[in-house]
Amino acid sequence: MDHIVTVQHAVTAFAEWLEPTDAELDAIDAEMPLILADVDLLDAQIIALDHPTNEVDQTRIRRARRRVLTVRRELVNRTADGMPGVGA
């Protein structure tokens, strides 16, 4: 009886082409304030799911949403400033 087996190559998790480029890492660093603001908003929403919403939860969610919008606006404005021909 012959056994059928698969031949697997070595794990390529450390291949250079799988690593993020410097440009990708810079983009992640630039977007990190927005990522953190989104995480704070999700945290506030998760806390509000645990029990009936009250005024404190609503305030926490509103502040987190405003922070997300503020950081998103700043990120867009910073990106637009770096692009020629964009803006008023």
C-alpha positions in Angstrom: 0.0 0.0 0.0 1.4 3.4 -1.0 0.8 6.4 1.3 -0.1 9.7 -0.2 1.6 12.6 1.5 2.1 16.2 0.7 5.4 17.8 0.4 5.5 21.1 2.2 8.1 23.8 1.8 9.7 25.5 4.7 7.7 28.2 6.4 8.2 31.5 4.6 7.1 33.8 7.4 10.5 35.5 7.4 10.7 36.1 3.7 11.7 39.6 2.9 8.7 40.1 0.6 6.4 39.5 3.5 7.8 42.3 5.6 6.2 45.8 5.4 8.2 48.3 3.5 9.5 51.6 5.1 6.8 53.5 3.2 4.1 51.2 4.7 5.5 51.6 8.2 5.5 55.3 7.8 1.9 55.3 6.6 0.9 53.2 9.7 2.8 55.7 11.9 1.0 58.6 10.3 -2.4 56.9 10.8 -1.7 55.7 14.4 -3.6 58.6 16.1 -6.7 57.7 14.0 -6.3 54.0 14.9 -6.1 54.8 18.6 -9.1 57.1 18.4 -11.1 54.3 16.7 -10.1 51.9 19.4 -11.3 54.4 22.1 -14.6 54.7 20.3 -15.0 51.0 20.1 -14.1 50.7 23.8 -16.8 53.2 24.7 -19.4 51.4 22.5 -18.5 48.1 24.1 -18.8 49.5 27.6 -22.3 50.8 26.7 -23.4 47.4 25.4 -22.8 45.8 28.8 -25.7 47.7 30.4 -28.5 50.1 29.6 -26.9 53.3 28.3 -26.8 56.2 30.6 -25.7 59.8 30.4 -22.1 59.0 31.1 -22.0 56.3 28.4 -23.6 58.7 25.9 -21.1 61.4 26.8 -18.2 59.0 26.5 -19.3 57.9 23.0 -19.9 61.4 21.8 -16.4 62.5 22.9 -14.9 59.5 21.3 -16.8 60.2 18.0 -15.7 63.8 18.1 -12.1 62.7 18.6 -12.2 60.3 15.7 -13.6 63.0 13.5 -11.0 65.6 14.6 -8.1 63.2 14.1 -9.5 62.1 10.7 -9.8 65.8 9.6 -6.3 66.5 10.7 -5.0 63.5 8.9 -6.8 64.5 5.7 -5.6 68.0 5.9 -2.0 66.9 6.5 -2.3 64.6 3.5 -3.8 67.3 1.3 -1.1 69.8 2.3 1.6 67.4 1.0 -0.1 66.9 -2.3 0.5 69.6 -5.0 -2.6 71.1 -6.6 -4.9 70.1 -3.7 -6.6 72.6 -1.5 -8.0 76.1 -1.9 
